[in-house]
Amino acid sequence: MRTLIKNALIVPVDREDEHYFKGNILIENGKIIEVGKTDEKADEIVDASHMIAIPGLINTHTHLAMVLMRNYKDDMENLQAWLSQIFPIEDKLNGDDIYAASLLGASELIMSGCTTFADMYFNYDRTLDAARKVGIKAVLGLTIFGDEKETEKRLADAERNMNLHQGDPRYRFDLAPHAIYTCTKGTYEMVRDFAKEHNLFVHTHLSETKKEVEDSIKEFGMTPAVYLDSINLFDARCYVAHGVHLTDQEMEILKKKNVSVAHNPSSNAKLLSGTFPLKKAINIGLNVSLGTDGASSNNNLDMFEEMHVAAMIASASGYKVKAYDILKMATINGARALGYENERGSIEEGKDADIVLLNTDTPSFCPLNNPVSALVFSASSECVDTVLVNGKTVMKNRMLTGIDIKSVMDRLRMQWEDIKKR
């Protein structure tokens, strides 16, 4: 089947010299086969006049099912105090809770123009079920806490379930040891070896707070990234979340080892974690992507808002980031972080047809002086009109095609009331 998107203002994120142009996009069998002035015959024609076409956004760090705790215990003074309230709730959760929450989270992501997300949570098989139902692509992190004994069980579970996606390239499993303060050295070493053996990525929190750094120096005599490098974790393919308190030395280590950092500006600000040194990271060529974190520490999954906040916090810190560089963080840099740069993250011939159409016939886009700046500084999830994943329309005219969002929300409300009674 061929689909032709006509008359779009295309922001391909595949070149530095031409940020946007008017044109058409031809799609066949889930792939982009032509971009530009193509006017080939197609089975379906989408009139994208008054629309901006961008690559599907890529959220490289979230905890999808934590939409359950949205706006719950928001007034805690720091990450540690907040976690002390969150962990007891998580201990109550079952697979049905995770599925219901993941359905809502995946829907929220699609409705905000996100077509791929990297998750870190429990019952990852139920998150996979939800992602399939909604039609979004997912990288599912097998979350690991604790010592070697517990890790051995989790890795055995991983080995049994790695083929749950049945070879579907839209889905992948990663290993997700939580953090250096919840996982032992032996756990990280076991994760490293397992990841290398099975060609998996490792996704972990790193240097999120000052306390984490201070405790690392006290316990290991090293800052967190230096510690993980000392045990050769980065010999496996890795991407890390937050990196708020990375030193210059640590950023050089991550660059050398091709480790990407998922920047989570809203969560960092809300939980008083600090400000990621974006200027230094960009200047040394470290690959920086974007993540929303969980909806309980954000408190939404809107990647357009995340771009806006990232740009504003950088400016408030004395560093003016180009809007195009922020957009790259949410697209091609995210694809690079997850190892998908040859398949996703830009509108190019041969790549997956993960495409988002934004309606510019709205007050926030009027007048449209600079489309790239408008995407970063003016757009919101409400501007997202149509979303295609592998060429399949999963949202049109802001209506999800695979599920009834009201039923999903009603189910989650009931689920949350039940959780609170447990």
BATIDO-783026 format. One record per residue (C-alpha): residue in three letters; residue number from 1; x, y, z. Coordinates in steps of 0.02 Angstrom, whole numbers. Layout:
BEGIN
<r code="ALA" pos="NUM" east="X" north="Y" up="Z"/>
...
//
This chain:
BEGIN
<r code="MET" pos="1" east="0" north="0" up="0"/>
<r code="ARG" pos="2" east="60" north="174" up="-44"/>
<r code="THR" pos="3" east="20" north="332" up="54"/>
<r code="LEU" pos="4" east="60" north="506" up="-9"/>
<r code="ILE" pos="5" east="70" north="652" up="113"/>
<r code="LYS" pos="6" east="47" north="807" up="5"/>
<r code="ASN" pos="7" east="86" north="991" up="26"/>
<r code="ALA" pos="8" east="168" north="976" up="197"/>
<r code="LEU" pos="9" east="294" north="1096" up="270"/>
<r code="ILE" pos="10" east="428" north="964" up="301"/>
<r code="VAL" pos="11" east="557" north="978" up="440"/>
<r code="PRO" pos="12" east="660" north="823" up="400"/>
<r code="VAL" pos="13" east="797" north="841" up="534"/>
<r code="ASP" pos="14" east="919" north="761" up="413"/>
<r code="ARG" pos="15" east="1023" north="910" up="360"/>
<r code="GLU" pos="16" east="1099" north="1067" up="432"/>
<r code="ASP" pos="17" east="1080" north="1180" up="280"/>
<r code="GLU" pos="18" east="894" north="1158" up="244"/>
<r code="HIS" pos="19" east="790" north="1150" up="401"/>
<r code="TYR" pos="20" east="621" north="1148" up="313"/>
<r code="PHE" pos="21" east="539" north="1151" up="142"/>
<r code="LYS" pos="22" east="369" north="1125" up="62"/>
<r code="GLY" pos="23" east="344" north="955" up="-16"/>
<r code="ASN" pos="24" east="270" north="781" up="-19"/>
<r code="ILE" pos="25" east="315" north="617" up="67"/>
<r code="LEU" pos="26" east="284" north="450" up="-17"/>
<r code="ILE" pos="27" east="266" north="296" up="95"/>
<r code="GLU" pos="28" east="260" north="114" up="46"/>
<r code="ASN" pos="29" east="261" north="-42" up="156"/>
<r code="GLY" pos="30" east="298" north="60" up="311"/>
<r code="LYS" pos="31" east="450" north="148" up="236"/>
<r code="ILE" pos="32" east="481" north="322" up="167"/>
<r code="ILE" pos="33" east="525" north="297" up="-16"/>
<r code="GLU" pos="34" east="529" north="476" up="-79"/>
<r code="VAL" pos="35" east="535" north="651" up="-3"/>
<r code="GLY" pos="36" east="518" north="814" up="-97"/>
<r code="LYS" pos="37" east="417" north="853" up="-253"/>
<r code="THR" pos="38" east="357" north="675" up="-282"/>
<r code="ASP" pos="39" east="182" north="662" up="-352"/>
<r code="GLU" pos="40" east="172" north="474" up="-378"/>
<r code="LYS" pos="41" east="6" north="384" up="-376"/>
<r code="ALA" pos="42" east="-46" north="318" up="-206"/>
<r code="ASP" pos="43" east="-186" north="215" up="-127"/>
<r code="GLU" pos="44" east="-210" north="347" up="7"/>
<r code="ILE" pos="45" east="-179" north="534" up="-5"/>
<r code="VAL" pos="46" east="-162" north="642" up="150"/>
<r code="ASP" pos="47" east="-182" north="828" up="118"/>
<r code="ALA" pos="48" east="-58" north="908" up="237"/>
<r code="SER" pos="49" east="-88" north="1089" up="186"/>
<r code="HIS" pos="50" east="-74" north="1197" up="342"/>
<r code="MET" pos="51" east="27" north="1059" up="426"/>
<r code="ILE" pos="52" east="207" north="1035" up="478"/>
<r code="ALA" pos="53" east="278" north="860" up="453"/>
<r code="ILE" pos="54" east="414" north="805" up="573"/>
<r code="PRO" pos="55" east="493" north="638" up="620"/>
<r code="GLY" pos="56" east="407" north="548" up="762"/>
<r code="LEU" pos="57" east="476" north="607" up="929"/>
<r code="ILE" pos="58" east="582" north="486" up="1031"/>
<r code="ASN" pos="59" east="568" north="483" up="1220"/>
<r code="THR" pos="60" east="728" north="402" up="1284"/>
<r code="HIS" pos="61" east="685" north="391" up="1468"/>
<r code="THR" pos="62" east="518" north="362" up="1551"/>
<r code="HIS" pos="63" east="427" north="250" up="1674"/>
<r code="LEU" pos="64" east="264" north="233" up="1578"/>
<r code="ALA" pos="65" east="156" north="151" up="1711"/>
<r code="MET" pos="66" east="196" north="290" up="1835"/>
<r code="VAL" pos="67" east="51" north="389" up="1761"/>
<r code="LEU" pos="68" east="-36" north="303" up="1907"/>
<r code="MET" pos="69" east="54" north="420" up="2027"/>
<r code="ARG" pos="70" east="28" north="578" up="1927"/>
<r code="ASN" pos="71" east="12" north="726" up="2047"/>
<r code="TYR" pos="72" east="40" north="611" up="2195"/>
<r code="LYS" pos="73" east="157" north="673" up="2333"/>
<r code="ASP" pos="74" east="213" north="819" up="2227"/>
<r code="ASP" pos="75" east="272" north="927" up="2372"/>
<r code="MET" pos="76" east="418" north="818" up="2428"/>
<r code="GLU" pos="77" east="580" north="915" up="2447"/>
<r code="ASN" pos="78" east="696" north="805" up="2344"/>
<r code="LEU" pos="79" east="713" north="643" up="2247"/>
<r code="GLN" pos="80" east="751" north="535" up="2398"/>
<r code="ALA" pos="81" east="602" north="600" up="2497"/>
<r code="TRP" pos="82" east="490" north="577" up="2346"/>
<r code="LEU" pos="83" east="550" north="398" up="2315"/>
<r code="SER" pos="84" east="513" north="355" up="2496"/>
<r code="GLN" pos="85" east="329" north="390" up="2457"/>
<r code="ILE" pos="86" east="329" north="309" up="2285"/>
<r code="PHE" pos="87" east="414" north="143" up="2323"/>
<r code="PRO" pos="88" east="275" north="84" up="2443"/>
<r code="ILE" pos="89" east="144" north="113" up="2308"/>
<r code="GLU" pos="90" east="248" north="19" up="2180"/>
<r code="ASP" pos="91" east="259" north="-130" up="2298"/>
<r code="LYS" pos="92" east="70" north="-148" up="2282"/>
<r code="LEU" pos="93" east="61" north="-150" up="2093"/>
<r code="ASN" pos="94" east="18" north="-304" up="1990"/>
<r code="GLY" pos="95" east="20" north="-343" up="1805"/>
<r code="ASP" pos="96" east="-156" north="-279" up="1775"/>
<r code="ASP" pos="97" east="-111" north="-112" up="1855"/>
<r code="ILE" pos="98" east="42" north="-98" up="1743"/>
<r code="TYR" pos="99" east="-58" north="-140" up="1587"/>
<r code="ALA" pos="100" east="-196" north="-14" up="1622"/>
<r code="ALA" pos="101" east="-71" north="123" up="1664"/>
<r code="SER" pos="102" east="38" north="84" up="1514"/>
<r code="LEU" pos="103" east="-113" north="95" up="1399"/>
<r code="LEU" pos="104" east="-144" north="272" up="1458"/>
<r code="GLY" pos="105" east="39" north="318" up="1453"/>
<r code="ALA" pos="106" east="63" north="250" up="1276"/>
<r code="SER" pos="107" east="-93" north="343" up="1220"/>
<r code="GLU" pos="108" east="-30" north="504" up="1296"/>
<r code="LEU" pos="109" east="136" north="484" up="1206"/>
<r code="ILE" pos="110" east="53" north="456" up="1037"/>
<r code="MET" pos="111" east="-60" north="606" up="1066"/>
<r code="SER" pos="112" east="95" north="712" up="1096"/>
<r code="GLY" pos="113" east="184" north="655" up="938"/>
<r code="CYS" pos="114" east="297" north="523" up="1013"/>
<r code="THR" pos="115" east="319" north="364" up="911"/>
<r code="THR" pos="116" east="458" north="276" up="1009"/>
<r code="PHE" pos="117" east="490" north="269" up="1197"/>
<r code="ALA" pos="118" east="621" north="188" up="1307"/>
<r code="ASP" pos="119" east="544" north="124" up="1467"/>
<r code="MET" pos="120" east="612" north="67" up="1635"/>
<r code="TYR" pos="121" east="485" north="-23" up="1743"/>
<r code="PHE" pos="122" east="418" north="-186" up="1814"/>
<r code="ASN" pos="123" east="305" north="-310" up="1722"/>
<r code="TYR" pos="124" east="381" north="-254" up="1558"/>
<r code="ASP" pos="125" east="282" north="-389" up="1467"/>
<r code="ARG" pos="126" east="121" north="-296" up="1511"/>
<r code="THR" pos="127" east="194" north="-133" up="1449"/>
<r code="LEU" pos="128" east="234" north="-224" up="1288"/>
<r code="ASP" pos="129" east="52" north="-280" up="1276"/>
<r code="ALA" pos="130" east="-5" north="-100" up="1297"/>
<r code="ALA" pos="131" east="119" north="-33" up="1168"/>
<r code="ARG" pos="132" east="58" north="-160" up="1041"/>
<r code="LYS" pos="133" east="-123" north="-113" up="1074"/>
<r code="VAL" pos="134" east="-92" north="73" up="1048"/>
<r code="GLY" pos="135" east="30" north="50" up="904"/>
<r code="ILE" pos="136" east="182" north="139" up="974"/>
<r code="LYS" pos="137" east="361" north="75" up="963"/>
<r code="ALA" pos="138" east="444" north="28" up="1127"/>
<r code="VAL" pos="139" east="613" north="-12" up="1203"/>
<r code="LEU" pos="140" east="569" north="-105" up="1363"/>
<r code="GLY" pos="141" east="691" north="-97" up="1507"/>
<r code="LEU" pos="142" east="700" north="-250" up="1620"/>
<r code="THR" pos="143" east="716" north="-157" up="1786"/>
<r code="ILE" pos="144" east="841" north="-228" up="1909"/>
<r code="PHE" pos="145" east="864" north="-185" up="2093"/>
<r code="GLY" pos="146" east="972" north="-262" up="2227"/>
<r code="ASP" pos="147" east="1113" north="-387" up="2240"/>
<r code="GLU" pos="148" east="1180" north="-529" up="2134"/>
<r code="LYS" pos="149" east="1056" north="-657" up="2199"/>
<r code="GLU" pos="150" east="908" north="-552" up="2147"/>
<r code="THR" pos="151" east="992" north="-506" up="1983"/>
<r code="GLU" pos="152" east="1019" north="-689" up="1940"/>
<r code="LYS" pos="153" east="831" north="-715" up="1950"/>
<r code="ARG" pos="154" east="794" north="-562" up="1845"/>
<r code="LEU" pos="155" east="918" north="-610" up="1710"/>
<r code="ALA" pos="156" east="845" north="-785" up="1702"/>
<r code="ASP" pos="157" east="676" north="-703" up="1678"/>
<r code="ALA" pos="158" east="750" north="-594" up="1541"/>
<r code="GLU" pos="159" east="821" north="-744" up="1450"/>
<r code="ARG" pos="160" east="652" north="-829" up="1452"/>
<r code="ASN" pos="161" east="559" north="-676" up="1390"/>
<r code="MET" pos="162" east="676" north="-593" up="1267"/>
<r code="ASN" pos="163" east="576" north="-666" up="1122"/>
<r code="LEU" pos="164" east="407" north="-605" up="1182"/>
<r code="HIS" pos="165" east="408" north="-478" up="1041"/>
<r code="GLN" pos="166" east="423" north="-623" up="917"/>
<r code="GLY" pos="167" east="552" north="-536" up="810"/>
<r code="ASP" pos="168" east="444" north="-381" up="783"/>
<r code="PRO" pos="169" east="571" north="-240" up="753"/>
<r code="ARG" pos="170" east="454" north="-114" up="833"/>
<r code="TYR" pos="171" east="498" north="-186" up="1004"/>
<r code="ARG" pos="172" east="657" north="-225" up="1098"/>
<r code="PHE" pos="173" east="711" north="-269" up="1274"/>
<r code="ASP" pos="174" east="853" north="-182" up="1365"/>
<r code="LEU" pos="175" east="927" north="-212" up="1537"/>
<r code="ALA" pos="176" east="888" north="-74" up="1660"/>
<r code="PRO" pos="177" east="984" north="-80" up="1824"/>
<r code="HIS" pos="178" east="903" north="60" up="1923"/>
<r code="ALA" pos="179" east="1052" north="157" up="1993"/>
<r code="ILE" pos="180" east="1215" north="138" up="2087"/>
<r code="TYR" pos="181" east="1126" north="169" up="2252"/>
<r code="THR" pos="182" east="1002" north="27" up="2226"/>
<r code="CYS" pos="183" east="1113" north="-99" up="2134"/>
<r code="THR" pos="184" east="1274" north="-180" up="2192"/>
<r code="LYS" pos="185" east="1438" north="-185" up="2097"/>
<r code="GLY" pos="186" east="1409" north="-369" up="2064"/>
<r code="THR" pos="187" east="1238" north="-330" up="1991"/>
<r code="TYR" pos="188" east="1312" north="-206" up="1867"/>
<r code="GLU" pos="189" east="1448" north="-331" up="1820"/>
<r code="MET" pos="190" east="1318" north="-467" up="1789"/>
<r code="VAL" pos="191" east="1214" north="-346" up="1686"/>
<r code="ARG" pos="192" east="1367" north="-295" up="1585"/>
<r code="ASP" pos="193" east="1412" north="-474" up="1543"/>
<r code="PHE" pos="194" east="1234" north="-525" up="1501"/>
<r code="ALA" pos="195" east="1210" north="-372" up="1390"/>
<r code="LYS" pos="196" east="1369" north="-406" up="1294"/>
<r code="GLU" pos="197" east="1327" north="-590" up="1274"/>
<r code="HIS" pos="198" east="1151" north="-555" up="1208"/>
<r code="ASN" pos="199" east="1189" north="-392" up="1116"/>
<r code="LEU" pos="200" east="1074" north="-289" up="1228"/>
<r code="PHE" pos="201" east="1082" north="-107" up="1282"/>
<r code="VAL" pos="202" east="1097" north="-52" up="1463"/>
<r code="HIS" pos="203" east="987" north="91" up="1525"/>
<r code="THR" pos="204" east="1023" north="162" up="1699"/>
<r code="HIS" pos="205" east="1001" north="318" up="1803"/>
<r code="LEU" pos="206" east="1163" north="413" up="1829"/>
<r code="SER" pos="207" east="1219" north="565" up="1930"/>
<r code="GLU" pos="208" east="1042" north="627" up="1955"/>
<r code="THR" pos="209" east="1071" north="713" up="2122"/>
<r code="LYS" pos="210" east="1212" north="788" up="2225"/>
<r code="LYS" pos="211" east="1179" north="658" up="2359"/>
<r code="GLU" pos="212" east="1208" north="518" up="2235"/>
<r code="VAL" pos="213" east="1376" north="593" up="2188"/>
<r code="GLU" pos="214" east="1427" north="625" up="2369"/>
<r code="ASP" pos="215" east="1378" north="450" up="2422"/>
<r code="SER" pos="216" east="1473" north="376" up="2274"/>
<r code="ILE" pos="217" east="1631" north="468" up="2322"/>
<r code="LYS" pos="218" east="1610" north="412" up="2502"/>
<r code="GLU" pos="219" east="1579" north="230" up="2459"/>
<r code="PHE" pos="220" east="1686" north="203" up="2303"/>
<r code="GLY" pos="221" east="1808" north="348" up="2309"/>
<r code="MET" pos="222" east="1744" north="398" up="2136"/>
<r code="THR" pos="223" east="1604" north="495" up="2054"/>
<r code="PRO" pos="224" east="1464" north="387" up="1980"/>
<r code="ALA" pos="225" east="1517" north="383" up="1797"/>
<r code="VAL" pos="226" east="1699" north="353" up="1843"/>
<r code="TYR" pos="227" east="1642" north="211" up="1956"/>
<r code="LEU" pos="228" east="1539" north="128" up="1819"/>
<r code="ASP" pos="229" east="1681" north="151" up="1697"/>
<r code="SER" pos="230" east="1801" north="70" up="1823"/>
<r code="ILE" pos="231" east="1696" north="-89" up="1822"/>
<r code="ASN" pos="232" east="1686" north="-81" up="1631"/>
<r code="LEU" pos="233" east="1497" north="-60" up="1621"/>
<r code="PHE" pos="234" east="1519" north="49" up="1468"/>
<r code="ASP" pos="235" east="1599" north="-95" up="1373"/>
<r code="ALA" pos="236" east="1416" north="-140" up="1343"/>
<r code="ARG" pos="237" east="1310" north="-22" up="1240"/>
<r code="CYS" pos="238" east="1235" north="102" up="1362"/>
<r code="TYR" pos="239" east="1128" north="257" up="1379"/>
<r code="VAL" pos="240" east="1103" north="346" up="1544"/>
<r code="ALA" pos="241" east="966" north="455" up="1615"/>
<r code="HIS" pos="242" east="984" north="627" up="1694"/>
<r code="GLY" pos="243" east="1173" north="656" up="1711"/>
<r code="VAL" pos="244" east="1136" north="817" up="1805"/>
<r code="HIS" pos="245" east="1299" north="819" up="1904"/>
<r code="LEU" pos="246" east="1420" north="747" up="1777"/>
<r code="THR" pos="247" east="1596" north="819" up="1785"/>
<r code="ASP" pos="248" east="1698" north="867" up="1633"/>
<r code="GLN" pos="249" east="1799" north="708" up="1655"/>
<r code="GLU" pos="250" east="1642" north="602" up="1660"/>
<r code="MET" pos="251" east="1570" north="681" up="1504"/>
<r code="GLU" pos="252" east="1732" north="643" up="1412"/>
<r code="ILE" pos="253" east="1719" north="462" up="1470"/>
<r code="LEU" pos="254" east="1540" north="447" up="1408"/>
<r code="LYS" pos="255" east="1585" north="525" up="1241"/>
<r code="LYS" pos="256" east="1734" north="408" up="1219"/>
<r code="LYS" pos="257" east="1625" north="257" up="1259"/>
<r code="ASN" pos="258" east="1481" north="315" up="1147"/>
<r code="VAL" pos="259" east="1362" north="329" up="1294"/>
<r code="SER" pos="260" east="1215" north="447" up="1267"/>
<r code="VAL" pos="261" east="1131" north="550" up="1403"/>
<r code="ALA" pos="262" east="941" north="564" up="1410"/>
<r code="HIS" pos="263" east="908" north="741" up="1472"/>
<r code="ASN" pos="264" east="751" north="755" up="1582"/>
<r code="PRO" pos="265" east="736" north="942" up="1618"/>
<r code="SER" pos="266" east="559" north="945" up="1690"/>
<r code="SER" pos="267" east="592" north="805" up="1813"/>
<r code="ASN" pos="268" east="761" north="877" up="1861"/>
<r code="ALA" pos="269" east="681" north="1044" up="1899"/>
<r code="LYS" pos="270" east="529" north="976" up="1990"/>
<r code="LEU" pos="271" east="628" north="862" up="2107"/>
<r code="LEU" pos="272" east="763" north="995" up="2141"/>
<r code="SER" pos="273" east="895" north="883" up="2064"/>
<r code="GLY" pos="274" east="984" north="1025" up="1976"/>
<r code="THR" pos="275" east="1026" north="1080" up="1799"/>
<r code="PHE" pos="276" east="1108" north="967" up="1672"/>
<r code="PRO" pos="277" east="1265" north="1050" up="1596"/>
<r code="LEU" pos="278" east="1194" north="1052" up="1420"/>
<r code="LYS" pos="279" east="1317" north="1182" up="1355"/>
<r code="LYS" pos="280" east="1468" north="1076" up="1403"/>
<r code="ALA" pos="281" east="1388" north="918" up="1334"/>
<r code="ILE" pos="282" east="1350" north="996" up="1165"/>
<r code="ASN" pos="283" east="1520" north="1080" up="1154"/>
<r code="ILE" pos="284" east="1615" north="917" up="1176"/>
<r code="GLY" pos="285" east="1501" north="822" up="1057"/>
<r code="LEU" pos="286" east="1414" north="710" up="1184"/>
<r code="ASN" pos="287" east="1252" north="641" up="1113"/>
<r code="VAL" pos="288" east="1108" north="712" up="1215"/>
<r code="SER" pos="289" east="929" north="652" up="1190"/>
<r code="LEU" pos="290" east="768" north="697" up="1283"/>
<r code="GLY" pos="291" east="659" north="604" up="1406"/>
<r code="THR" pos="292" east="504" north="649" up="1503"/>
<r code="ASP" pos="293" east="542" north="534" up="1650"/>
<r code="GLY" pos="294" east="383" north="464" up="1727"/>
<r code="ALA" pos="295" east="221" north="563" up="1734"/>
<r code="SER" pos="296" east="234" north="563" up="1923"/>
<r code="SER" pos="297" east="390" north="670" up="1918"/>
<r code="ASN" pos="298" east="351" north="780" up="1768"/>
<r code="ASN" pos="299" east="192" north="772" up="1773"/>
<r code="ASN" pos="300" east="151" north="733" up="1592"/>
<r code="LEU" pos="301" east="225" north="642" up="1443"/>
<r code="ASP" pos="302" east="222" north="790" up="1323"/>
<r code="MET" pos="303" east="385" north="793" up="1224"/>
<r code="PHE" pos="304" east="345" north="964" up="1152"/>
<r code="GLU" pos="305" east="338" north="1034" up="1327"/>
<r code="GLU" pos="306" east="502" north="944" up="1365"/>
<r code="MET" pos="307" east="586" north="1030" up="1217"/>
<r code="HIS" pos="308" east="519" north="1197" up="1274"/>
<r code="VAL" pos="309" east="578" north="1172" up="1454"/>
<r code="ALA" pos="310" east="749" north="1110" up="1396"/>
<r code="ALA" pos="311" east="775" north="1267" up="1293"/>
<r code="MET" pos="312" east="714" north="1383" up="1430"/>
<r code="ILE" pos="313" east="819" north="1306" up="1568"/>
<r code="ALA" pos="314" east="973" north="1314" up="1458"/>
<r code="SER" pos="315" east="940" north="1498" up="1425"/>
<r code="ALA" pos="316" east="911" north="1531" up="1610"/>
<r code="SER" pos="317" east="1080" north="1451" up="1641"/>
<r code="GLY" pos="318" east="1163" north="1571" up="1520"/>
<r code="TYR" pos="319" east="1171" north="1459" up="1367"/>
<r code="LYS" pos="320" east="1067" north="1493" up="1212"/>
<r code="VAL" pos="321" east="1033" north="1328" up="1124"/>
<r code="LYS" pos="322" east="974" north="1336" up="944"/>
<r code="ALA" pos="323" east="796" north="1276" up="921"/>
<r code="TYR" pos="324" east="857" north="1155" up="788"/>
<r code="ASP" pos="325" east="977" north="1074" up="912"/>
<r code="ILE" pos="326" east="835" north="1051" up="1036"/>
<r code="LEU" pos="327" east="728" north="970" up="900"/>
<r code="LYS" pos="328" east="872" north="854" up="858"/>
<r code="MET" pos="329" east="879" north="799" up="1040"/>
<r code="ALA" pos="330" east="697" north="744" up="1028"/>
<r code="THR" pos="331" east="720" north="654" up="861"/>
<r code="ILE" pos="332" east="883" north="599" up="780"/>
<r code="ASN" pos="333" east="985" north="609" up="941"/>
<r code="GLY" pos="334" east="855" north="498" up="1024"/>
<r code="ALA" pos="335" east="867" north="374" up="882"/>
<r code="ARG" pos="336" east="1057" north="376" up="899"/>
<r code="ALA" pos="337" east="1047" north="347" up="1087"/>
<r code="LEU" pos="338" east="942" north="191" up="1059"/>
<r code="GLY" pos="339" east="1043" north="127" up="911"/>
<r code="TYR" pos="340" east="909" north="168" up="783"/>
<r code="GLU" pos="341" east="990" north="313" up="690"/>
<r code="ASN" pos="342" east="984" north="217" up="525"/>
<r code="GLU" pos="343" east="798" north="179" up="544"/>
<r code="ARG" pos="344" east="713" north="322" up="638"/>
<r code="GLY" pos="345" east="731" north="501" up="694"/>
<r code="SER" pos="346" east="722" north="592" up="526"/>
<r code="ILE" pos="347" east="615" north="601" up="370"/>
<r code="GLU" pos="348" east="730" north="520" up="244"/>
<r code="GLU" pos="349" east="711" north="394" up="104"/>
<r code="GLY" pos="350" east="732" north="218" up="169"/>
<r code="LYS" pos="351" east="686" north="257" up="350"/>
<r code="ASP" pos="352" east="532" north="200" up="443"/>
<r code="ALA" pos="353" east="380" north="306" up="407"/>
<r code="ASP" pos="354" east="362" north="372" up="584"/>
<r code="ILE" pos="355" east="288" north="541" up="545"/>
<r code="VAL" pos="356" east="193" north="672" up="645"/>
<r code="LEU" pos="357" east="82" north="806" up="567"/>
<r code="LEU" pos="358" east="50" north="963" up="668"/>
<r code="ASN" pos="359" east="-94" north="1080" up="629"/>
<r code="THR" pos="360" east="-25" north="1256" up="603"/>
<r code="ASP" pos="361" east="-198" north="1333" up="586"/>
<r code="THR" pos="362" east="-197" north="1375" up="771"/>
<r code="PRO" pos="363" east="-162" north="1535" up="868"/>
<r code="SER" pos="364" east="4" north="1472" up="937"/>
<r code="PHE" pos="365" east="73" north="1452" up="759"/>
<r code="CYS" pos="366" east="9" north="1619" up="693"/>
<r code="PRO" pos="367" east="105" north="1698" up="611"/>
<r code="LEU" pos="368" east="226" north="1558" up="565"/>
<r code="ASN" pos="369" east="389" north="1654" up="547"/>
<r code="ASN" pos="370" east="507" north="1510" up="588"/>
<r code="PRO" pos="371" east="436" north="1334" up="590"/>
<r code="VAL" pos="372" east="581" north="1258" up="688"/>
<r code="SER" pos="373" east="570" north="1390" up="825"/>
<r code="ALA" pos="374" east="381" north="1369" up="827"/>
<r code="LEU" pos="375" east="401" north="1182" up="859"/>
<r code="VAL" pos="376" east="512" north="1212" up="1010"/>
<r code="PHE" pos="377" east="440" north="1372" up="1083"/>
<r code="SER" pos="378" east="257" north="1378" up="1028"/>
<r code="ALA" pos="379" east="193" north="1202" up="995"/>
<r code="SER" pos="380" east="110" north="1088" up="1120"/>
<r code="SER" pos="381" east="36" north="914" up="1111"/>
<r code="GLU" pos="382" east="-131" north="994" up="1067"/>
<r code="CYS" pos="383" east="-59" north="1043" up="897"/>
<r code="VAL" pos="384" east="-27" north="861" up="850"/>
<r code="ASP" pos="385" east="-159" north="810" up="722"/>
<r code="THR" pos="386" east="-100" north="647" up="643"/>
<r code="VAL" pos="387" east="29" north="516" up="690"/>
<r code="LEU" pos="388" east="95" north="376" up="580"/>
<r code="VAL" pos="389" east="201" north="231" up="645"/>
<r code="ASN" pos="390" east="281" north="127" up="508"/>
<r code="GLY" pos="391" east="160" north="211" up="389"/>
<r code="LYS" pos="392" east="7" north="156" up="487"/>
<r code="THR" pos="393" east="-105" north="295" up="552"/>
<r code="VAL" pos="394" east="-122" north="276" up="740"/>
<r code="MET" pos="395" east="-201" north="446" up="766"/>
<r code="LYS" pos="396" east="-300" north="555" up="645"/>
<r code="ASN" pos="397" east="-386" north="720" up="682"/>
<r code="ARG" pos="398" east="-328" north="695" up="863"/>
<r code="MET" pos="399" east="-426" north="533" up="876"/>
<r code="LEU" pos="400" east="-332" north="374" up="917"/>
<r code="THR" pos="401" east="-374" north="238" up="791"/>
<r code="GLY" pos="402" east="-341" north="83" up="897"/>
<r code="ILE" pos="403" east="-422" north="119" up="1065"/>
<r code="ASP" pos="404" east="-556" north="221" up="1152"/>
<r code="ILE" pos="405" east="-460" north="343" up="1262"/>
<r code="LYS" pos="406" east="-610" north="377" up="1375"/>
<r code="SER" pos="407" east="-626" north="192" up="1417"/>
<r code="VAL" pos="408" east="-439" north="185" up="1453"/>
<r code="MET" pos="409" east="-453" north="331" up="1574"/>
<r code="ASP" pos="410" east="-608" north="260" up="1659"/>
<r code="ARG" pos="411" east="-519" north="95" up="1685"/>
<r code="LEU" pos="412" east="-365" north="178" up="1759"/>
<r code="ARG" pos="413" east="-468" north="282" up="1881"/>
<r code="MET" pos="414" east="-547" north="123" up="1948"/>
<r code="GLN" pos="415" east="-378" north="37" up="1955"/>
<r code="TRP" pos="416" east="-304" north="180" up="2057"/>
<r code="GLU" pos="417" east="-447" north="180" up="2181"/>
<r code="ASP" pos="418" east="-419" north="-6" up="2206"/>
<r code="ILE" pos="419" east="-231" north="16" up="2230"/>
<r code="LYS" pos="420" east="-258" north="145" up="2367"/>
<r code="LYS" pos="421" east="-365" north="20" up="2465"/>
<r code="ARG" pos="422" east="-235" north="-119" up="2462"/>
//
